[in-house]
Amino acid sequence: MLAPDARGGFASGRAIPYIPAMAIFPRPVSPKSALSDLWSYFRENRPHKWPLLGLSIAITYVIIWVFVVDANTNTMPTRNKIIYIQSWDANRSDAAIILQQKIDLAKGEAALQKWQKQMQGWADAFGIDWRTEEARNTARRKEALKEINAQLDSRLAKAEAAEKAAPQTRQP
């Protein structure tokens, strides 16, 4: 363990003041000479001084703006997101549910075809050949939709038959 010397410090020898000797600006530059340099630069008639000044201000503004935006990223509280759901009658029949599923399936298919047309336009713009895959996938999609609609139709027939058999169990 080091022991302090007689003056109460750890350094032995004469204390040298090193902090006051350090200058903020290098020796040939002082604030007065820096300002006079800047003023003389702006007094001279140089064709590039105003565009460079504007560019330097713009770059500085962009850098500060990026820091401000970054400081607010993922730090601000988020607003509550409202999710609207469709409420259904608790007494609706199975047939009504299946009919709604068929309607939703048709709407979803129409939205998918609209989106595919948009993507096909982008593919044409970028020169991507999509027609062979589209023909194959359309055939697969039609076959799948045919099977899904057949299942829904059979379930609908069963639900309607069950409702006819017991009409008093559910109330409209």
The 8 nearest C-alpha neighbors of each residue, nearest first, counted from 0:
[[1, 2, 3, 9, 4, 8, 10, 7],
 [2, 0, 3, 9, 4, 10, 8, 11],
 [1, 3, 0, 4, 9, 8, 7, 5],
 [4, 2, 9, 8, 7, 1, 5, 6],
 [3, 5, 6, 7, 8, 9, 2, 11],
 [4, 6, 7, 3, 8, 11, 9, 2],
 [7, 5, 4, 8, 3, 9, 11, 10],
 [6, 8, 5, 3, 4, 9, 10, 2],
 [9, 7, 3, 10, 6, 4, 5, 11],
 [8, 10, 3, 4, 11, 7, 2, 1],
 [11, 9, 8, 12, 4, 3, 14, 13],
 [12, 10, 9, 4, 13, 8, 14, 3],
 [11, 13, 10, 14, 15, 4, 9, 6],
 [12, 14, 15, 11, 10, 16, 6, 8],
 [15, 13, 12, 16, 10, 11, 17, 8],
 [14, 16, 17, 13, 12, 18, 20, 19],
 [17, 15, 18, 14, 19, 20, 13, 21],
 [16, 18, 20, 19, 15, 21, 14, 22],
 [17, 19, 20, 21, 16, 22, 15, 23],
 [20, 18, 21, 17, 16, 22, 23, 15],
 [19, 21, 18, 17, 22, 16, 23, 15],
 [22, 20, 19, 18, 23, 17, 24, 25],
 [21, 23, 24, 20, 25, 26, 19, 18],
 [22, 24, 25, 21, 29, 26, 28, 30],
 [23, 25, 22, 28, 29, 26, 30, 27],
 [26, 24, 28, 27, 22, 23, 29, 21],
 [25, 27, 28, 24, 22, 29, 23, 21],
 [26, 28, 25, 29, 24, 32, 33, 30],
 [29, 27, 26, 25, 24, 32, 33, 30],
 [28, 30, 32, 31, 33, 24, 27, 26],
 [31, 29, 33, 32, 34, 28, 24, 35],
 [30, 32, 34, 29, 33, 35, 28, 36],
 [31, 33, 35, 29, 34, 30, 36, 28],
 [34, 32, 30, 36, 31, 35, 29, 37],
 [33, 35, 37, 31, 36, 32, 38, 30],
 [34, 36, 38, 32, 37, 33, 39, 31],
 [37, 35, 33, 39, 34, 38, 32, 40],
 [36, 38, 34, 40, 35, 39, 33, 41],
 [39, 37, 35, 41, 40, 36, 34, 42],
 [38, 40, 42, 36, 41, 37, 35, 43],
 [39, 41, 37, 38, 43, 42, 36, 48],
 [40, 42, 38, 39, 43, 37, 48, 44],
 [43, 41, 39, 40, 38, 44, 37, 45],
 [44, 42, 41, 40, 45, 39, 38, 48],
 [43, 45, 42, 46, 41, 48, 40, 47],
 [44, 46, 47, 48, 43, 41, 49, 40],
 [47, 45, 48, 44, 49, 50, 43, 51],
 [46, 48, 45, 50, 49, 51, 52, 44],
 [47, 49, 51, 45, 50, 46, 52, 41],
 [50, 48, 52, 51, 47, 53, 46, 45],
 [51, 49, 53, 52, 47, 48, 54, 46],
 [52, 50, 54, 48, 53, 49, 55, 47],
 [51, 53, 49, 55, 50, 54, 48, 56],
 [54, 52, 50, 56, 51, 55, 57, 49],
 [55, 53, 51, 57, 52, 56, 50, 58],
 [54, 56, 52, 58, 57, 53, 51, 59],
 [55, 57, 59, 53, 54, 58, 60, 52],
 [58, 56, 60, 54, 59, 55, 53, 61],
 [59, 57, 61, 55, 60, 56, 54, 62],
 [58, 60, 56, 62, 57, 61, 55, 63],
 [59, 61, 57, 63, 58, 62, 64, 56],
 [62, 60, 64, 58, 59, 63, 65, 57],
 [63, 61, 59, 65, 64, 60, 58, 66],
 [62, 64, 66, 60, 65, 61, 59, 67],
 [63, 65, 61, 67, 66, 62, 60, 68],
 [66, 64, 68, 62, 67, 63, 69, 61],
 [65, 67, 69, 63, 64, 68, 70, 62],
 [68, 66, 64, 70, 69, 65, 63, 71],
 [69, 67, 65, 71, 70, 66, 64, 72],
 [68, 70, 66, 72, 71, 67, 65, 64],
 [69, 71, 67, 68, 72, 66, 74, 73],
 [72, 70, 68, 69, 74, 75, 73, 67],
 [73, 71, 69, 74, 70, 68, 75, 67],
 [74, 72, 75, 71, 76, 70, 69, 77],
 [75, 73, 71, 72, 76, 70, 77, 69],
 [74, 76, 73, 71, 77, 72, 78, 70],
 [77, 75, 74, 78, 73, 79, 71, 72],
 [76, 78, 75, 79, 80, 73, 74, 72],
 [79, 77, 80, 76, 81, 75, 74, 73],
 [78, 80, 81, 77, 76, 82, 75, 83],
 [79, 81, 78, 82, 77, 83, 76, 84],
 [80, 82, 79, 83, 78, 84, 77, 85],
 [83, 81, 80, 84, 79, 85, 86, 78],
 [84, 82, 81, 85, 86, 80, 79, 87],
 [85, 83, 86, 82, 87, 81, 80, 88],
 [84, 86, 87, 83, 82, 88, 99, 89],
 [87, 85, 84, 88, 89, 83, 91, 90],
 [88, 86, 89, 85, 91, 90, 84, 96],
 [87, 89, 90, 91, 86, 92, 171, 85],
 [88, 90, 91, 87, 92, 86, 171, 170],
 [91, 89, 88, 92, 171, 170, 169, 87],
 [92, 90, 88, 89, 95, 93, 171, 96],
 [91, 93, 95, 94, 90, 96, 169, 162],
 [92, 94, 96, 95, 158, 97, 91, 155],
 [93, 95, 97, 92, 96, 158, 155, 159],
 [96, 94, 98, 92, 93, 97, 99, 91],
 [95, 97, 93, 99, 94, 98, 100, 92],
 [96, 98, 100, 94, 99, 95, 155, 93],
 [99, 97, 101, 95, 100, 96, 94, 102],
 [100, 98, 102, 96, 97, 101, 103, 95],
 [101, 99, 97, 103, 98, 102, 104, 96],
 [100, 102, 104, 98, 99, 103, 105, 97],
 [103, 101, 99, 105, 100, 104, 106, 98],
 [104, 102, 100, 106, 105, 101, 107, 99],
 [103, 105, 101, 107, 102, 106, 100, 108],
 [104, 106, 108, 102, 103, 107, 109, 101],
 [107, 105, 103, 109, 108, 104, 110, 102],
 [108, 106, 110, 104, 109, 105, 103, 111],
 [107, 109, 111, 105, 106, 110, 104, 112],
 [108, 110, 106, 112, 111, 107, 113, 105],
 [109, 111, 113, 107, 108, 112, 114, 106],
 [112, 110, 108, 114, 109, 113, 115, 107],
 [111, 113, 115, 109, 114, 110, 116, 108],
 [112, 114, 110, 116, 111, 115, 109, 117],
 [115, 113, 111, 117, 112, 116, 110, 118],
 [116, 114, 112, 118, 117, 113, 119, 111],
 [117, 115, 119, 113, 114, 118, 112, 120],
 [116, 118, 114, 120, 115, 119, 113, 121],
 [119, 117, 121, 115, 120, 116, 122, 114],
 [120, 118, 122, 116, 121, 117, 115, 123],
 [119, 121, 123, 117, 118, 122, 124, 116],
 [122, 120, 124, 118, 119, 123, 125, 117],
 [121, 123, 119, 127, 125, 124, 120, 126],
 [124, 122, 126, 120, 121, 125, 127, 119],
 [123, 125, 121, 122, 126, 120, 127, 119],
 [126, 124, 122, 123, 127, 121, 120, 128],
 [127, 125, 123, 124, 122, 128, 121, 129],
 [126, 128, 122, 125, 123, 129, 124, 121],
 [127, 129, 130, 126, 122, 123, 131, 132],
 [130, 128, 132, 131, 133, 127, 122, 119],
 [129, 131, 133, 132, 128, 134, 135, 119],
 [132, 130, 134, 133, 129, 135, 128, 136],
 [133, 131, 135, 134, 130, 129, 136, 137],
 [132, 134, 130, 136, 131, 135, 137, 129],
 [133, 135, 137, 131, 132, 136, 130, 138],
 [136, 134, 132, 138, 133, 137, 139, 131],
 [135, 137, 139, 133, 138, 134, 140, 132],
 [138, 136, 140, 134, 139, 135, 133, 141],
 [137, 139, 141, 135, 136, 140, 142, 134],
 [140, 138, 136, 142, 137, 141, 143, 135],
 [139, 141, 137, 143, 142, 138, 136, 144],
 [142, 140, 144, 138, 143, 139, 145, 137],
 [143, 141, 145, 139, 140, 144, 138, 146],
 [144, 142, 140, 146, 145, 141, 147, 139],
 [145, 143, 147, 141, 146, 142, 148, 140],
 [144, 146, 142, 148, 143, 147, 141, 149],
 [147, 145, 149, 143, 144, 148, 150, 142],
 [148, 146, 144, 150, 149, 145, 143, 151],
 [147, 149, 151, 145, 150, 146, 152, 144],
 [148, 150, 146, 152, 147, 151, 145, 153],
 [151, 149, 147, 153, 148, 152, 154, 146],
 [150, 152, 148, 154, 149, 153, 155, 147],
 [151, 153, 155, 149, 150, 154, 148, 156],
 [152, 154, 156, 150, 155, 151, 149, 157],
 [155, 153, 151, 157, 156, 152, 158, 150],
 [156, 154, 152, 158, 153, 157, 94, 151],
 [155, 157, 153, 159, 154, 158, 160, 152],
 [158, 156, 154, 160, 155, 159, 161, 153],
 [159, 157, 155, 161, 94, 160, 156, 93],
 [160, 158, 162, 156, 161, 157, 94, 155],
 [159, 161, 157, 163, 158, 162, 156, 164],
 [162, 160, 158, 164, 159, 163, 157, 165],
 [161, 163, 159, 165, 166, 164, 160, 158],
 [164, 162, 160, 161, 166, 165, 159, 158],
 [163, 165, 161, 162, 160, 166, 159, 167],
 [164, 166, 162, 163, 167, 168, 161, 169],
 [165, 167, 162, 163, 168, 164, 169, 161],
 [166, 168, 169, 165, 170, 162, 164, 163],
 [169, 167, 166, 165, 170, 162, 164, 90],
 [170, 168, 167, 166, 171, 90, 92, 91],
 [169, 171, 90, 168, 167, 91, 166, 92],
 [170, 90, 169, 91, 92, 88, 89, 167]]
